[in-house]
Amino acid sequence: MKSKLLLIVVFALGFISFSQEKKSTSSKNVSIIKKEFLIPELNNISHKIWVYLPPNYHKTSKKYPVIYMHDAQNLFDNATSFIGEWQVDETLNSIYEKSDKGFIIVGIENGGSERINEYTPWKHEKYGGGKGAIYIDFIVKTLKPYIDSEYRTKPQRKHTGLIGSSLGGLISYYGGLKYPTVFGKIGALSSSFWFSDEVINFTKEYGNQKKLKLYLLVGGQEGENVEEDTKKMEKLLLNTGFKPKNLKTKVNPKGQHNEAFWKSEFSEVINWLYKIK
């Protein structure tokens, strides 16, 4: 049972095929950067970068917080999604209308069959992987400087987020703890903490964070040990010295390991991380 679940979790977003053409659902304030982004040390795949801008971006000179997200194929557009999009653009447009709070979202497409390598900092005996450090370094040292130079951003740590789900949750967790001076807000949703026991030693080394805000989300119907692993990481973080008021763990008893679940919780994740009421 567990091995079957792991295969679904690991490969679901890596190999995407469509039986019929889907209609695009992305908002007009979402676009794909024309510049090509290669990560030679990781693979030779061109990673498309999607950018969501606040509805008022072109009508003001304001600067905005930036949130980096993985699996961009699934964030904005049903036409490119695996089994449904997160509706990140619609959700943030709604938040803007209600609170006047705007964000820039930078979505990085996964590399298909290379997704495991990209989103895992450590190797798994059966599933491989282990090049996540290179991927995070690409975001920190190449992509973020480019975004900060091309868009009106608030580049400071306290305004910069990193959010992902499943293996994307794992790499967000890793990136936040590894680079707390770059990322101040982390959303680790349905994180694949099962992938390697190395996450335990990593947390003991980097978990003593005083300023990093971390939102851990898990569903009660995600499968064997997913909820238990998340609660163990919460306990380990607190024992290591992570500041309690900056850590939130939510268990949704009805949550399943899919885009519908993450879409339904995304607004709450943003509201908590950025203190939007």
ZADO-1210 file (C-alpha; in nm, 4 decimals, padded with zeros to 6 digits):
<atoms>
<atom x="00.0000" y="00.0000" z="00.0000" code="MET" pos="1"/>
<atom x="00.2699" y="00.2445" z="00.0989" code="LYS" pos="2"/>
<atom x="00.4939" y="00.1680" z="-00.1988" code="SER" pos="3"/>
<atom x="00.2011" y="00.2296" z="-00.4322" code="LYS" pos="4"/>
<atom x="00.1321" y="00.5644" z="-00.2650" code="LEU" pos="5"/>
<atom x="00.4955" y="00.6655" z="-00.2932" code="LEU" pos="6"/>
<atom x="00.4982" y="00.5987" z="-00.6645" code="LEU" pos="7"/>
<atom x="00.1905" y="00.8141" z="-00.7108" code="ILE" pos="8"/>
<atom x="00.3347" y="01.0963" z="-00.5012" code="VAL" pos="9"/>
<atom x="00.6755" y="01.0916" z="-00.6680" code="VAL" pos="10"/>
<atom x="00.5808" y="01.0496" z="-01.0313" code="PHE" pos="11"/>
<atom x="00.2361" y="01.2078" z="-01.0623" code="ALA" pos="12"/>
<atom x="00.3590" y="01.5517" z="-01.1604" code="LEU" pos="13"/>
<atom x="00.6659" y="01.4348" z="-01.3467" code="GLY" pos="14"/>
<atom x="00.5068" y="01.2604" z="-01.6431" code="PHE" pos="15"/>
<atom x="00.2100" y="01.4533" z="-01.7753" code="ILE" pos="16"/>
<atom x="-00.0040" y="01.3542" z="-02.0688" code="SER" pos="17"/>
<atom x="-00.3378" y="01.4845" z="-02.1856" code="PHE" pos="18"/>
<atom x="-00.6129" y="01.2854" z="-02.3518" code="SER" pos="19"/>
<atom x="-00.7749" y="01.5988" z="-02.4880" code="GLN" pos="20"/>
<atom x="-00.6963" y="01.9661" z="-02.5271" code="GLU" pos="21"/>
<atom x="-00.7961" y="02.1818" z="-02.2309" code="LYS" pos="22"/>
<atom x="-00.9045" y="02.5435" z="-02.2359" code="LYS" pos="23"/>
<atom x="-00.6667" y="02.7924" z="-02.0786" code="SER" pos="24"/>
<atom x="-00.7907" y="02.9376" z="-01.7487" code="THR" pos="25"/>
<atom x="-00.5008" y="03.1625" z="-01.6453" code="SER" pos="26"/>
<atom x="-00.5782" y="03.5249" z="-01.5625" code="SER" pos="27"/>
<atom x="-00.4599" y="03.8140" z="-01.7796" code="LYS" pos="28"/>
<atom x="-00.2065" y="03.9137" z="-01.5129" code="ASN" pos="29"/>
<atom x="-00.0191" y="03.5837" z="-01.5553" code="VAL" pos="30"/>
<atom x="00.2552" y="03.5462" z="-01.8164" code="SER" pos="31"/>
<atom x="00.5551" y="03.3300" z="-01.9019" code="ILE" pos="32"/>
<atom x="00.8995" y="03.4923" z="-01.9094" code="ILE" pos="33"/>
<atom x="01.0587" y="03.4867" z="-02.2543" code="LYS" pos="34"/>
<atom x="01.4090" y="03.4357" z="-02.1157" code="LYS" pos="35"/>
<atom x="01.5310" y="03.0760" z="-02.1145" code="GLU" pos="36"/>
<atom x="01.6468" y="02.9363" z="-01.7803" code="PHE" pos="37"/>
<atom x="01.8815" y="02.6384" z="-01.7868" code="LEU" pos="38"/>
<atom x="02.0426" y="02.4761" z="-01.4839" code="ILE" pos="39"/>
<atom x="02.3507" y="02.3078" z="-01.6367" code="PRO" pos="40"/>
<atom x="02.4644" y="02.1468" z="-01.3103" code="GLU" pos="41"/>
<atom x="02.1202" y="01.9882" z="-01.2672" code="LEU" pos="42"/>
<atom x="02.0039" y="01.8966" z="-01.6173" code="ASN" pos="43"/>
<atom x="01.9846" y="02.0456" z="-01.9634" code="ASN" pos="44"/>
<atom x="01.6126" y="02.1201" z="-01.9467" code="ILE" pos="45"/>
<atom x="01.4809" y="02.4694" z="-02.0104" code="SER" pos="46"/>
<atom x="01.2609" y="02.5664" z="-01.7174" code="HIS" pos="47"/>
<atom x="00.9729" y="02.7946" z="-01.8058" code="LYS" pos="48"/>
<atom x="00.9073" y="03.0644" z="-01.5464" code="ILE" pos="49"/>
<atom x="00.5526" y="03.1871" z="-01.4911" code="TRP" pos="50"/>
<atom x="00.4928" y="03.5259" z="-01.3275" code="VAL" pos="51"/>
<atom x="00.1752" y="03.6510" z="-01.1639" code="TYR" pos="52"/>
<atom x="00.1560" y="04.0274" z="-01.1062" code="LEU" pos="53"/>
<atom x="-00.0923" y="04.2073" z="-00.8787" code="PRO" pos="54"/>
<atom x="-00.3976" y="04.3527" z="-01.0588" code="PRO" pos="55"/>
<atom x="-00.2716" y="04.7080" z="-01.0028" code="ASN" pos="56"/>
<atom x="00.0950" y="04.6435" z="-01.0873" code="TYR" pos="57"/>
<atom x="00.0984" y="04.8584" z="-01.4027" code="HIS" pos="58"/>
<atom x="-00.1037" y="05.1381" z="-01.2421" code="LYS" pos="59"/>
<atom x="00.1315" y="05.2135" z="-00.9560" code="THR" pos="60"/>
<atom x="00.4995" y="05.2364" z="-00.8638" code="SER" pos="61"/>
<atom x="00.4616" y="05.0202" z="-00.5530" code="LYS" pos="62"/>
<atom x="00.6938" y="04.7325" z="-00.4720" code="LYS" pos="63"/>
<atom x="00.5600" y="04.3887" z="-00.3775" code="TYR" pos="64"/>
<atom x="00.6521" y="04.0764" z="-00.1803" code="PRO" pos="65"/>
<atom x="00.7586" y="03.7818" z="-00.3965" code="VAL" pos="66"/>
<atom x="00.6641" y="03.4186" z="-00.3456" code="ILE" pos="67"/>
<atom x="00.8536" y="03.1481" z="-00.5328" code="TYR" pos="68"/>
<atom x="00.6523" y="02.8341" z="-00.6072" code="MET" pos="69"/>
<atom x="00.7253" y="02.4992" z="-00.7730" code="HIS" pos="70"/>
<atom x="00.5293" y="02.2901" z="-01.0257" code="ASP" pos="71"/>
<atom x="00.4208" y="02.6015" z="-01.2168" code="ALA" pos="72"/>
<atom x="00.2267" y="02.3839" z="-01.4610" code="GLN" pos="73"/>
<atom x="-00.0312" y="02.3294" z="-01.1872" code="ASN" pos="74"/>
<atom x="-00.0561" y="02.6761" z="-01.0343" code="LEU" pos="75"/>
<atom x="-00.2473" y="02.8972" z="-01.2766" code="PHE" pos="76"/>
<atom x="-00.3816" y="02.7142" z="-01.5783" code="ASP" pos="77"/>
<atom x="-00.6059" y="02.4121" z="-01.6125" code="ASN" pos="78"/>
<atom x="-00.4696" y="02.3575" z="-01.9642" code="ALA" pos="79"/>
<atom x="-00.1223" y="02.2716" z="-01.8339" code="THR" pos="80"/>
<atom x="-00.2220" y="02.1114" z="-01.5021" code="SER" pos="81"/>
<atom x="-00.2020" y="01.7453" z="-01.4101" code="PHE" pos="82"/>
<atom x="-00.5416" y="01.6954" z="-01.2455" code="ILE" pos="83"/>
<atom x="-00.6556" y="02.0534" z="-01.1901" code="GLY" pos="84"/>
<atom x="-00.4907" y="02.3843" z="-01.1071" code="GLU" pos="85"/>
<atom x="-00.4387" y="02.5574" z="-00.7733" code="TRP" pos="86"/>
<atom x="-00.6074" y="02.8762" z="-00.8991" code="GLN" pos="87"/>
<atom x="-00.3294" y="03.0812" z="-00.7424" code="VAL" pos="88"/>
<atom x="-00.4100" y="03.3790" z="-00.9644" code="ASP" pos="89"/>
<atom x="-00.7826" y="03.3820" z="-00.8846" code="GLU" pos="90"/>
<atom x="-00.7123" y="03.3423" z="-00.5137" code="THR" pos="91"/>
<atom x="-00.4622" y="03.6280" z="-00.5015" code="LEU" pos="92"/>
<atom x="-00.6848" y="03.8509" z="-00.7128" code="ASN" pos="93"/>
<atom x="-00.9565" y="03.7930" z="-00.4530" code="SER" pos="94"/>
<atom x="-00.7191" y="03.8665" z="-00.1638" code="ILE" pos="95"/>
<atom x="-00.6183" y="04.1894" z="-00.3355" code="TYR" pos="96"/>
<atom x="-00.9797" y="04.2980" z="-00.3815" code="GLU" pos="97"/>
<atom x="-01.0585" y="04.2340" z="-00.0154" code="LYS" pos="98"/>
<atom x="-00.7397" y="04.3558" z="00.1529" code="SER" pos="99"/>
<atom x="-00.5491" y="04.5657" z="-00.1051" code="ASP" pos="100"/>
<atom x="-00.2530" y="04.3303" z="-00.0469" code="LYS" pos="101"/>
<atom x="-00.0670" y="04.2374" z="-00.3638" code="GLY" pos="102"/>
<atom x="00.1969" y="03.9744" z="-00.4367" code="PHE" pos="103"/>
<atom x="00.4257" y="03.8717" z="-00.7180" code="ILE" pos="104"/>
<atom x="00.4270" y="03.4961" z="-00.7705" code="ILE" pos="105"/>
<atom x="00.7151" y="03.3319" z="-00.9545" code="VAL" pos="106"/>
<atom x="00.6241" y="02.9797" z="-01.0618" code="GLY" pos="107"/>
<atom x="00.9029" y="02.7480" z="-01.1777" code="ILE" pos="108"/>
<atom x="00.7983" y="02.4606" z="-01.4017" code="GLU" pos="109"/>
<atom x="00.9213" y="02.1202" z="-01.2940" code="ASN" pos="110"/>
<atom x="01.1503" y="01.9307" z="-01.5284" code="GLY" pos="111"/>
<atom x="00.9110" y="01.6411" z="-01.5922" code="GLY" pos="112"/>
<atom x="01.1108" y="01.3214" z="-01.5471" code="SER" pos="113"/>
<atom x="01.3739" y="01.5275" z="-01.3626" code="GLU" pos="114"/>
<atom x="01.1282" y="01.6426" z="-01.0960" code="ARG" pos="115"/>
<atom x="01.2575" y="01.3965" z="-00.8366" code="ILE" pos="116"/>
<atom x="01.6140" y="01.5191" z="-00.8799" code="ASN" pos="117"/>
<atom x="01.5051" y="01.8828" z="-00.8597" code="GLU" pos="118"/>
<atom x="01.2899" y="01.8581" z="-00.5502" code="TYR" pos="119"/>
<atom x="01.4913" y="01.6204" z="-00.3289" code="THR" pos="120"/>
<atom x="01.8025" y="01.7326" z="-00.1390" code="PRO" pos="121"/>
<atom x="01.8985" y="01.3730" z="-00.0577" code="TRP" pos="122"/>
<atom x="01.8971" y="01.0428" z="-00.2433" code="LYS" pos="123"/>
<atom x="01.6430" y="00.7668" z="-00.1916" code="HIS" pos="124"/>
<atom x="01.7642" y="00.4076" z="-00.2269" code="GLU" pos="125"/>
<atom x="01.4763" y="00.3162" z="-00.4598" code="LYS" pos="126"/>
<atom x="01.3687" y="00.6444" z="-00.6213" code="TYR" pos="127"/>
<atom x="01.7024" y="00.8199" z="-00.6658" code="GLY" pos="128"/>
<atom x="01.7011" y="01.1992" z="-00.6623" code="GLY" pos="129"/>
<atom x="01.9271" y="01.4134" z="-00.4499" code="GLY" pos="130"/>
<atom x="02.0025" y="01.7272" z="-00.6552" code="LYS" pos="131"/>
<atom x="01.7671" y="01.9618" z="-00.4715" code="GLY" pos="132"/>
<atom x="02.0519" y="02.1747" z="-00.3370" code="ALA" pos="133"/>
<atom x="02.1434" y="02.2680" z="-00.6956" code="ILE" pos="134"/>
<atom x="01.7818" y="02.3605" z="-00.7694" code="TYR" pos="135"/>
<atom x="01.7529" y="02.5814" z="-00.4600" code="ILE" pos="136"/>
<atom x="02.0855" y="02.7463" z="-00.5402" code="ASP" pos="137"/>
<atom x="01.9456" y="02.8268" z="-00.8851" code="PHE" pos="138"/>
<atom x="01.6508" y="03.0069" z="-00.7252" code="ILE" pos="139"/>
<atom x="01.8693" y="03.1929" z="-00.4753" code="VAL" pos="140"/>
<atom x="02.1647" y="03.2841" z="-00.6956" code="LYS" pos="141"/>
<atom x="02.0172" y="03.3116" z="-01.0458" code="THR" pos="142"/>
<atom x="01.6400" y="03.3432" z="-01.0546" code="LEU" pos="143"/>
<atom x="01.5826" y="03.5737" z="-00.7572" code="LYS" pos="144"/>
<atom x="01.8452" y="03.8299" z="-00.8679" code="PRO" pos="145"/>
<atom x="01.6861" y="03.8314" z="-01.2142" code="TYR" pos="146"/>
<atom x="01.3338" y="03.8806" z="-01.0746" code="ILE" pos="147"/>
<atom x="01.4519" y="04.1565" z="-00.8409" code="ASP" pos="148"/>
<atom x="01.6153" y="04.3371" z="-01.1329" code="SER" pos="149"/>
<atom x="01.3203" y="04.3066" z="-01.3727" code="GLU" pos="150"/>
<atom x="01.0234" y="04.3649" z="-01.1411" code="TYR" pos="151"/>
<atom x="00.9347" y="04.6001" z="-00.8579" code="ARG" pos="152"/>
<atom x="01.0002" y="04.3662" z="-00.5689" code="THR" pos="153"/>
<atom x="01.0571" y="04.3890" z="-00.1981" code="LYS" pos="154"/>
<atom x="01.3721" y="04.1746" z="-00.2003" code="PRO" pos="155"/>
<atom x="01.4258" y="04.1476" z="00.1744" code="GLN" pos="156"/>
<atom x="01.3951" y="03.8151" z="00.3540" code="ARG" pos="157"/>
<atom x="01.0776" y="03.9105" z="00.5412" code="LYS" pos="158"/>
<atom x="00.8962" y="03.9715" z="00.2119" code="HIS" pos="159"/>
<atom x="01.0199" y="03.6620" z="00.0273" code="THR" pos="160"/>
<atom x="00.8330" y="03.3316" z="00.0363" code="GLY" pos="161"/>
<atom x="00.8805" y="02.9750" z="-00.0861" code="LEU" pos="162"/>
<atom x="00.5780" y="02.7454" z="-00.1210" code="ILE" pos="163"/>
<atom x="00.5254" y="02.3968" z="-00.2606" code="GLY" pos="164"/>
<atom x="00.3448" y="02.0670" z="-00.2121" code="SER" pos="165"/>
<atom x="00.4487" y="01.7025" z="-00.1879" code="SER" pos="166"/>
<atom x="00.8116" y="01.6876" z="-00.3023" code="LEU" pos="167"/>
<atom x="00.7696" y="02.0607" z="-00.3614" code="GLY" pos="168"/>
<atom x="00.6856" y="02.0919" z="00.0068" code="GLY" pos="169"/>
<atom x="01.0028" y="01.9053" z="00.0978" code="LEU" pos="170"/>
<atom x="01.2239" y="02.1298" z="-00.1150" code="ILE" pos="171"/>
<atom x="01.0502" y="02.4414" z="00.0208" code="SER" pos="172"/>
<atom x="01.1185" y="02.3227" z="00.3752" code="TYR" pos="173"/>
<atom x="01.4815" y="02.2556" z="00.2846" code="TYR" pos="174"/>
<atom x="01.5267" y="02.5877" z="00.1054" code="GLY" pos="175"/>
<atom x="01.3760" y="02.7889" z="00.3893" code="GLY" pos="176"/>
<atom x="01.5897" y="02.6328" z="00.6611" code="LEU" pos="177"/>
<atom x="01.9036" y="02.6376" z="00.4457" code="LYS" pos="178"/>
<atom x="01.8627" y="03.0030" z="00.3404" code="TYR" pos="179"/>
<atom x="01.6767" y="03.1847" z="00.6214" code="PRO" pos="180"/>
<atom x="01.8423" y="03.5128" z="00.5217" code="THR" pos="181"/>
<atom x="01.6832" y="03.4834" z="00.1756" code="VAL" pos="182"/>
<atom x="01.3418" y="03.3335" z="00.2552" code="PHE" pos="183"/>
<atom x="01.1317" y="03.4515" z="00.5459" code="GLY" pos="184"/>
<atom x="00.8027" y="03.2760" z="00.4708" code="LYS" pos="185"/>
<atom x="00.7703" y="02.9031" z="00.3952" code="ILE" pos="186"/>
<atom x="00.4660" y="02.7000" z="00.3001" code="GLY" pos="187"/>
<atom x="00.5417" y="02.3265" z="00.3154" code="ALA" pos="188"/>
<atom x="00.2218" y="02.1517" z="00.2074" code="LEU" pos="189"/>
<atom x="00.1819" y="01.7739" z="00.2288" code="SER" pos="190"/>
<atom x="00.5588" y="01.7516" z="00.2427" code="SER" pos="191"/>
<atom x="00.7284" y="01.4252" z="00.1457" code="SER" pos="192"/>
<atom x="00.9316" y="01.3954" z="00.4657" code="PHE" pos="193"/>
<atom x="00.9383" y="01.0187" z="00.4073" code="TRP" pos="194"/>
<atom x="01.1849" y="01.0564" z="00.1196" code="PHE" pos="195"/>
<atom x="01.4981" y="01.0507" z="00.3348" code="SER" pos="196"/>
<atom x="01.5841" y="01.0194" z="00.7017" code="ASP" pos="197"/>
<atom x="01.8489" y="01.2841" z="00.6335" code="GLU" pos="198"/>
<atom x="01.5759" y="01.5424" z="00.6907" code="VAL" pos="199"/>
<atom x="01.6086" y="01.4655" z="01.0629" code="ILE" pos="200"/>
<atom x="01.9780" y="01.5530" z="01.0861" code="ASN" pos="201"/>
<atom x="01.9213" y="01.8511" z="00.8583" code="PHE" pos="202"/>
<atom x="01.6460" y="01.9824" z="01.0880" code="THR" pos="203"/>
<atom x="01.8632" y="01.9361" z="01.3962" code="LYS" pos="204"/>
<atom x="02.1361" y="02.1416" z="01.2288" code="GLU" pos="205"/>
<atom x="01.9231" y="02.4183" z="01.0755" code="TYR" pos="206"/>
<atom x="01.5986" y="02.4135" z="01.2733" code="GLY" pos="207"/>
<atom x="01.6953" y="02.6707" z="01.5384" code="ASN" pos="208"/>
<atom x="01.5254" y="02.9578" z="01.3555" code="GLN" pos="209"/>
<atom x="01.4066" y="03.2760" z="01.5282" code="LYS" pos="210"/>
<atom x="01.2640" y="03.4767" z="01.2369" code="LYS" pos="211"/>
<atom x="01.1548" y="03.2218" z="00.9760" code="LEU" pos="212"/>
<atom x="00.7785" y="03.1645" z="00.9490" code="LYS" pos="213"/>
<atom x="00.6738" y="02.8127" z="00.8534" code="LEU" pos="214"/>
<atom x="00.3299" y="02.6756" z="00.7684" code="TYR" pos="215"/>
<atom x="00.3034" y="02.2947" z="00.7692" code="LEU" pos="216"/>
<atom x="-00.0136" y="02.1574" z="00.6102" code="LEU" pos="217"/>
<atom x="-00.1217" y="01.7945" z="00.5908" code="VAL" pos="218"/>
<atom x="-00.4425" y="01.6098" z="00.5111" code="GLY" pos="219"/>
<atom x="-00.5862" y="01.3276" z="00.7165" code="GLY" pos="220"/>
<atom x="-00.6522" y="01.1198" z="00.4044" code="GLN" pos="221"/>
<atom x="-00.3136" y="01.1494" z="00.2351" code="GLU" pos="222"/>
<atom x="-00.2075" y="00.7946" z="00.3087" code="GLY" pos="223"/>
<atom x="00.0137" y="00.6022" z="00.5424" code="GLU" pos="224"/>
<atom x="00.2428" y="00.8036" z="00.7759" code="ASN" pos="225"/>
<atom x="00.2132" y="01.1401" z="00.5963" code="VAL" pos="226"/>
<atom x="00.0311" y="01.3053" z="00.8875" code="GLU" pos="227"/>
<atom x="00.2513" y="01.1305" z="01.1420" code="GLU" pos="228"/>
<atom x="00.5714" y="01.2421" z="00.9663" code="ASP" pos="229"/>
<atom x="00.4540" y="01.6042" z="00.9593" code="THR" pos="230"/>
<atom x="00.3765" y="01.6016" z="01.3317" code="LYS" pos="231"/>
<atom x="00.7173" y="01.4499" z="01.4024" code="LYS" pos="232"/>
<atom x="00.8863" y="01.7306" z="01.2105" code="MET" pos="233"/>
<atom x="00.6856" y="01.9891" z="01.4024" code="GLU" pos="234"/>
<atom x="00.7995" y="01.8379" z="01.7326" code="LYS" pos="235"/>
<atom x="01.1599" y="01.8128" z="01.6176" code="LEU" pos="236"/>
<atom x="01.1638" y="02.1759" z="01.5034" code="LEU" pos="237"/>
<atom x="01.0347" y="02.2979" z="01.8393" code="LEU" pos="238"/>
<atom x="01.2843" y="02.0802" z="02.0272" code="ASN" pos="239"/>
<atom x="01.5622" y="02.2192" z="01.8090" code="THR" pos="240"/>
<atom x="01.4716" y="02.5781" z="01.8937" code="GLY" pos="241"/>
<atom x="01.2331" y="02.6924" z="01.6221" code="PHE" pos="242"/>
<atom x="01.0296" y="02.9848" z="01.7548" code="LYS" pos="243"/>
<atom x="00.6806" y="02.8474" z="01.8390" code="PRO" pos="244"/>
<atom x="00.4846" y="03.1565" z="01.7377" code="LYS" pos="245"/>
<atom x="00.6354" y="03.1358" z="01.3885" code="ASN" pos="246"/>
<atom x="00.5284" y="02.7754" z="01.3306" code="LEU" pos="247"/>
<atom x="00.1774" y="02.6661" z="01.2361" code="LYS" pos="248"/>
<atom x="00.0759" y="02.3082" z="01.1681" code="THR" pos="249"/>
<atom x="-00.2670" y="02.2381" z="01.0274" code="LYS" pos="250"/>
<atom x="-00.4213" y="01.8956" z="00.9830" code="VAL" pos="251"/>
<atom x="-00.7315" y="01.8885" z="00.7663" code="ASN" pos="252"/>
<atom x="-00.9012" y="01.5531" z="00.8372" code="PRO" pos="253"/>
<atom x="-01.0596" y="01.5473" z="00.4911" code="LYS" pos="254"/>
<atom x="-00.7516" y="01.6580" z="00.2981" code="GLY" pos="255"/>
<atom x="-00.6171" y="01.4317" z="00.0237" code="GLN" pos="256"/>
<atom x="-00.2879" y="01.4408" z="-00.1647" code="HIS" pos="257"/>
<atom x="-00.4015" y="01.6433" z="-00.4642" code="ASN" pos="258"/>
<atom x="-00.4320" y="01.9889" z="-00.6171" code="GLU" pos="259"/>
<atom x="-00.7917" y="02.0289" z="-00.4988" code="ALA" pos="260"/>
<atom x="-00.6744" y="02.0126" z="-00.1376" code="PHE" pos="261"/>
<atom x="-00.3860" y="02.2547" z="-00.1858" code="TRP" pos="262"/>
<atom x="-00.6077" y="02.4952" z="-00.3787" code="LYS" pos="263"/>
<atom x="-00.8631" y="02.4974" z="-00.0971" code="SER" pos="264"/>
<atom x="-00.5976" y="02.5801" z="00.1648" code="GLU" pos="265"/>
<atom x="-00.3806" y="02.8239" z="-00.0316" code="PHE" pos="266"/>
<atom x="-00.5612" y="03.1391" z="00.0786" code="SER" pos="267"/>
<atom x="-00.5267" y="03.0475" z="00.4459" code="GLU" pos="268"/>
<atom x="-00.1559" y="02.9742" z="00.4015" code="VAL" pos="269"/>
<atom x="-00.0972" y="03.3183" z="00.2493" code="ILE" pos="270"/>
<atom x="-00.3102" y="03.4943" z="00.5094" code="ASN" pos="271"/>
<atom x="-00.1182" y="03.3402" z="00.7979" code="TRP" pos="272"/>
<atom x="00.2296" y="03.3824" z="00.6541" code="LEU" pos="273"/>
<atom x="00.1719" y="03.7489" z="00.5657" code="TYR" pos="274"/>
<atom x="-00.0660" y="03.8414" z="00.8488" code="LYS" pos="275"/>
<atom x="-00.3614" y="03.9317" z="00.6272" code="ILE" pos="276"/>
<atom x="-00.6909" y="03.9661" z="00.8109" code="LYS" pos="277"/>
</atoms>
